[in-house]
């Protein structure tokens, strides 16, 4: 295929992926009661599963009800004429992207699959399943861990009793969206390392050598996507560090397979 033909092919894959996101987004737009009242405003309610879990943990540790949340002292409001409608649109698009993520990956795979050898095509069939699984695990982690921790800390934080926490709906929904999407993408780290190793940009030795720098980057990243308290940053940093160690193992396995392939070819 010529360069223009490749661009035309890519265009249709992008169109189909975009259509999938829009269709899923329309479904999310229609189901606004569930999306907003149950999902997005769920972490604002004291009976959210994360708060219940922390409360039960507190009782088990003999801390009475020190980690139990009865009410979060803030309200959400809309101060713009088109504020609620705008949030509804962008939230639907975000939800559409999350729902259609496996199909978007499928379209990406279909575009690059013709350039692969038969063996590579066979091995890469699990790419969509693994990437989707990691993404959804990240989304759930962002929703059930990062979001409630952030909302609880920032929602209850006051510099003075004279200042009331009345957040704009844009700010509240933006925090939830950012936490969920950021964690979903961060959890793709092992897959990214797999491809970087495949193309020769990363090796296990390189990852081990710069592990200390990676730790600093992880802590900075944790500080950016969590409220500024040490407990929240540690909670976020732990799974990212685990993913980094998993990435080292994956990189090692890729190099090992590549070396075996080269040995076979030399014989």
C-alpha positions in Angstrom: 0.0 0.0 0.0 1.1 3.5 -0.7 1.5 6.2 2.0 -1.8 7.8 1.1 -3.6 4.4 1.1 -2.2 3.8 4.7 -3.6 7.2 5.7 -7.0 6.3 4.2 -7.0 3.0 6.1 -6.0 4.8 9.3 -8.8 7.4 8.7 -11.5 4.7 8.6 -10.2 2.9 11.7 -10.3 6.3 13.5 -13.8 7.0 12.3 -15.0 3.6 13.5 -13.4 4.0 16.8 -14.9 7.5 17.2 -18.3 6.2 16.3 -18.0 3.5 19.0 -17.1 6.2 21.5 -20.1 8.4 20.4 -22.6 5.5 20.5 -21.4 4.5 24.0 -21.5 8.2 24.9 -25.1 8.5 23.8 -26.1 5.5 25.9 -24.3 7.2 28.9 -26.1 10.5 28.1 -29.5 8.8 28.3 -28.6 7.0 31.5 -27.7 10.2 33.3 -29.5 9.3 36.6 -27.3 6.2 37.0 -24.1 8.0 35.8 -24.5 11.0 38.0 -26.6 10.0 41.0 -25.1 6.5 41.5 -21.6 6.7 40.0 -20.3 10.2 40.1 -22.0 11.4 43.3 -21.5 8.0 45.0 -18.1 9.0 46.5 -19.9 12.0 48.1 -22.2 9.8 50.1 -21.2 8.3 53.5 -22.5 4.9 52.5 -19.9 4.6 49.6 -18.2 1.1 49.7 -14.7 2.6 50.3 -15.9 4.5 53.4 -17.8 1.4 54.7 -14.6 -0.6 54.3 -12.5 2.0 56.1 -15.1 2.1 58.9 -15.0 -1.7 59.3 -11.2 -1.7 59.2 -11.2 1.0 61.9 -13.4 -1.1 64.2 -11.3 -4.2 63.6 -8.2 -2.3 64.6 -9.8 -1.1 67.8 -9.9 2.5 66.6 -13.6 2.8 67.3 -15.2 5.0 64.6 -12.2 7.2 63.8 -12.3 6.2 60.1 -16.1 6.3 59.7 -17.6 9.1 57.7 -21.1 10.3 58.6 -21.3 13.3 56.3 -19.0 15.1 53.9 -19.2 18.9 54.7 -19.6 20.3 51.2 -22.2 20.9 48.5 -22.0 20.9 44.7 -23.5 23.7 42.7 -23.7 25.0 39.2 -22.9 28.7 38.7 -23.1 28.8 34.9 -26.1 28.9 32.6 -24.9 26.0 30.5 -22.8 24.4 33.4 -24.9 21.3 33.9 -25.5 20.6 30.3 -21.8 21.1 29.4 -20.8 18.7 32.3 -23.4 16.2 31.0 -21.9 16.2 27.5 -18.3 15.9 28.5 -19.0 13.2 31.1 -21.0 11.2 28.5 -18.0 11.4 26.1 -15.6 10.3 28.9 -17.9 7.4 29.8 -18.2 6.5 26.1 -14.4 6.3 25.8 -14.2 4.1 28.9 -17.0 1.8 27.7 -15.7 1.6 24.2 -12.0 1.2 25.2 -11.7 -2.4 24.1 -13.2 -1.7 20.7 -10.8 1.3 20.2 -7.9 -1.0 21.0 -9.4 -3.5 18.5 -9.4 -0.9 15.7 -5.8 0.0 16.6 -4.8 -3.6 16.4 -6.6 -4.1 13.1 -4.5 -1.3 11.6 -1.1 -2.6 12.7 -1.9 -6.4 12.4 -1.3 -6.6 8.6 2.3 -5.4 9.2 3.0 -8.3 11.6 4.3 -11.8 10.9 1.9 -14.7 11.5 3.5 -15.7 14.8 3.5 -12.1 16.0 -0.2 -11.8 15.0 -1.0 -14.9 17.0 0.9 -13.8 20.1 -0.6 -10.3 20.0 -4.3 -11.5 20.0 -4.2 -11.3 23.8 -3.2 -7.6 23.5 -6.8 -6.3 23.5 -7.8 -8.5 26.5 -4.7 -7.6 28.6 -4.8 -3.9 27.8 -8.5 -3.7 28.5 -8.2 -5.7 31.8 -5.4 -3.4 33.0 -7.3 -0.3 32.0 -10.5 -1.3 33.8 -8.5 -2.3 36.9 -7.0 1.1 36.8 -10.4 2.8 36.4 -11.8 0.8 39.3 -8.7 1.7 41.4 -9.1 5.4 40.5 -12.9 5.3 41.3 -12.8 3.3 44.6 -9.5 4.5 46.0 -8.2 7.8 44.5 -11.6 9.5 44.1 -13.0 8.9 47.6 -9.6 9.8 49.2 -9.4 13.0 47.2 -13.0 14.0 47.8 -12.9 13.2 51.5 -9.7 15.2 52.1 -10.4 18.2 49.8 -14.1 18.3 50.6 -13.5 18.5 54.3 -10.5 20.8 54.2 -11.0 24.3 55.5 -8.6 27.2 56.1 -11.2 28.8 58.3 -14.7 28.1 59.5 -15.7 31.3 57.8 -15.2 29.7 54.4 -17.8 27.2 53.2 -17.0 24.5 50.7 -19.4 24.9 47.9 -17.8 23.4 44.8 -18.8 24.1 41.2 -20.0 20.9 39.4 -17.3 21.4 36.8 -14.6 21.1 39.5 -16.1 18.1 41.3 -16.8 16.1 38.1 -13.4 17.1 36.7 -11.7 15.6 39.8 -13.5 12.3 39.4 -12.9 12.1 35.6 -9.2 12.9 36.0 -8.7 10.4 38.8 -10.4 7.6 36.9 -8.8 8.2 33.4 -5.3 8.9 34.9 -5.3 5.6 36.8 -6.6 3.7 33.8 -3.8 4.9 31.7 -1.1 4.5 34.4 -2.1 0.8 34.7 -1.0 0.3 31.1 2.6 0.6 32.2 3.5 -3.1 31.7 2.1 -3.1 28.1 4.0 0.1 27.3 7.2 -1.4 28.7 6.6 -4.6 26.6 6.5 -2.6 23.4 9.5 -0.4 24.3 11.5 -3.5 25.0 10.4 -5.0 21.7 11.7 -2.1 19.7 14.9 -2.0 21.8 14.4 1.2 23.7 14.3 -0.4 27.1 16.0 -3.3 28.7 15.7 -5.0 32.2 19.1 -3.7 33.1 18.0 -0.2 32.2 14.9 -0.4 34.3 16.8 -1.8 37.3 19.5 0.8 37.0 17.1 3.7 37.1 14.7 2.2 39.6 15.6 4.9 42.1 14.7 7.6 39.6 11.5 5.7 38.8 10.6 5.8 42.5 11.0 9.6 42.6 8.8 9.9 39.4 6.2 7.6 40.9 6.0 9.7 44.1 5.7 12.9 42.1 3.0 11.3 40.0 1.2 10.1 43.1 1.4 13.7 44.5 -0.2 15.1 41.3 -3.2 12.7 41.2 -3.9 12.5 44.9 -4.6 15.0 47.7 -1.5 16.3 49.5 -1.4 13.8 52.4 1.2 11.1 52.8 -1.3 8.2 53.3 -3.0 8.8 49.9 0.3 9.2 48.1 1.6 5.9 49.6 -1.7 4.1 48.6 -1.3 5.2 45.0 2.5 4.7 44.9 2.3 1.0 45.9 0.4 -0.4 42.9 2.5 1.8 40.5 5.7 0.4 42.0 4.3 -3.1 41.7 3.5 -2.4 38.0 7.0 -1.2 37.5 8.5 -4.4 39.0 6.1 -6.4 36.8 7.4 -4.4 33.8 10.9 -5.4 34.6 9.9 -9.0 34.6 8.0 -8.6 31.3 11.0 -6.9 29.8 13.3 -9.7 30.9 11.0 -12.3 29.3 10.9 -10.4 26.0 14.7 -10.2 25.9 14.9 -13.9 26.7 12.6 -14.8 23.9 14.5 -12.5 21.5 17.8 -14.1 22.4 16.4 -17.6 21.9 15.1 -16.5 18.4 18.5 -15.1 17.5 20.3 -18.4 18.6 17.9 -20.4 16.5 18.5 -18.2 13.5 22.3 -18.4 13.9 22.2 -22.2 13.9 
